[in-house]
Amino acid sequence: MQQNAIIGVDIGTTSTKAVVFRLGGEVLFQRMEEYPIISQEPGQAEQEPEQVLQAVLATLGEVADWLQQHKYMPKGVCFSSAMHSLILMDADGKPLTRCLIWADSRSHACAEEIKQSTVGHKIYLQTGTPVHPMSPLPKLCWLRQEQPELFKQAAMFIGIKEYVLFRLFGEYKVDYSIASAMGLFNIFEFNWHEDALQVAGVKPEQLPEPVSPTYIFSGLKPADAALLHLPPDTPFVIGASDGCLANLASHAVRPSEAVVTIGTSGAVRMMASQPATDLKERVFSYILNEDHFVLGGAVNNGGVALRWFRDTFYASETAEAKAKDQDMYELLNDVAESIQPGAGGLLFLPYLLGERAPIWDGAARACFIGANYNHSRAHFLRAVMEGVIFSVNSVVQALEQTVDPISTIYANGGFSFSELWVQMLADVTGKKVQLTETPEGSAFGAAIMGMYALQLLPSLEQAESMIRVSRTFEPDPQTHQTYAKSYAVFEALYPKLKESFEQLGKV
């Protein structure tokens, strides 16, 4: 007797992952395919659309083949994908460019020009996407300036998920969630924003049709169905963006709950029943679906800051640990734990890669402040870990000022393997932090959205039974007070150093 399952596909920045879930949320099988980021000049970050498509087809075909062999019936496929990508397509449906991903920063000057204009603030308030090189709006302006002839040839401007689904079904559709991260979409009216389109130099008919994240494609071509080992009538749900679906996967769907993810970079996100924008332009406001909005901010410098410190200041120890098959991060945790909270008055601004939320400044620099003769290498290590959490806390506070007070944080990402770092998050924010056993993040969120679209789940809130909390960290009141004093100094530093960072960028 066949059992039912659903497939969540996450088209990520460096890989695509296809995951098979039981309808109760358990992972049955998964496959991943990686692809490179092309960076041949400063600021460039591109991918070959065809490579990404082939990764989607390969992983989807493998998991579907597993389903056949193990006698599971795929009820549907639903997609998650990274935000902010851009591909120019010609009239024959062929790409004119590679896919520019969120990390492409060559449109920095265009972003600053838009941001400083009178219309730039208005665009942010209605689209919910901060004006920044990550988003398609500045990318379009940059391409129009740098490659005007190529820009004129473009019949459509789409992202990577839209490319994959166009190749499968021949339709240009974009879900509200991905559209809401383009800087071109009115999140209050659910349509393309006229001022933003005018700034970008594109017409509404040159963009995919916006549809609900529950929109279903049907009718796989026989050749594609055979290639993917799927029945031709398998429903494909368009899904949403990876960030919004990661929140859904952690079940932070109540107004007072937030998700903190820290991997290489980091993000803080919380759900709201209505869109909201920040007069100070510190946070984004994206759409999950018509009834759920995800507000938050991404930070560029998460685990990458600790990795930088490890490789730069613990290089020999890292080599020794590798030779002994030891986990260097565990050793670093032990060292950092030997230093009292506050790192002896030493602070670290973690802007190694510039910064997104809440300051949105690509020119920002990292720096240590407060060093004295008594500080050891261990103090600097502790300061790096605390600086990352202070940066995350600045987004938490911006969200609380924009939306609602936060009572509980659900934590995930690579940092969650460090008890010290998670406890630090609880102590700095003063919030209860819960670790979740969320299977496969955004792919799981896609599976939940797929079940909801296919009426296998009565509401998104009903997915709560699928999410399991593994551990809870409570803030220590005394440590929180210590951190509050350090954070007050941290918060005041960037405005005082902003001009110096800009000057250093010209040296």
Buried (B, 14 or more C-beta within 10 A) or exposed (E): EEEEBBBBBBBBBEBBBBBBBBBEBEBBBBBBBEBEEBEEEEBBBBBBBBBBBBBBBBBBBBBBBBBEEEEBEBBBBBBBBBBBBBBBBEEEEEBBBBBBBBBBBBBBEBBBBBBEEEEBBEBBBBBBBBBBBBBBBBBBBBBBEEBEEBBEEBBBBBBBBBBBBBBBBEBBBBBBBBBBBBBBBBBBEBEBBEBBBEBBBBEEEBBBEBBBBBBBBEBBEEEBBEBBBBEEEBBBBBBBBBBBBBBBBBBBBBBBBBBBBBBBBBBBBBBBEEBBBBEEBBBBBBBBBEEBBBBBBBBBBBBBBBBBBBEEBBEEBBEEBEEEEEEBBEBBBEBBBEBEBBBBBBBBBBBBBBBBBBBBBBBBBBBBBBBEEEBEEBBBBBBBBBBBBBBBBBBBBBBBBBBBEBEBBBBBBBBBEBEBBBBBBBBBBBBBBBBBEBBBBBBBBBBBBBBBBBEBBEEBEEBEEBBEBEEEBEBBEEBBEBBEEBBEEBEEBBEEBBEEBEEEEEE
